[in-house]
Amino acid sequence: MDEQSFLEEGYSDPDLEARRLTSAHFWAALKEPQKAREHYEAAIANEGAGVLEVEHHLAHGELAR
């Protein structure tokens, strides 16, 4: 899936979409390091940095494999 579709296609429920968009920006940052800061800022724009806790644990688990 291309990055634009990955970031733009979401849920109609605003709560689910906020969570999905945070996750999408976090993972897009990992795939495109030169734009990482932009994606990390977008990931926390709505909810604050605490929303990245789930992604932190998922990424840590992936790195431990």
Secondary structure, DSSP 8 states (H G I E B T S, - for coil): --HHHHHH---SSHHHHHHHHHHHHHHHHHH-GGGHHHHHHHHHTTT-GGGGHHHHHHHHHHHH-
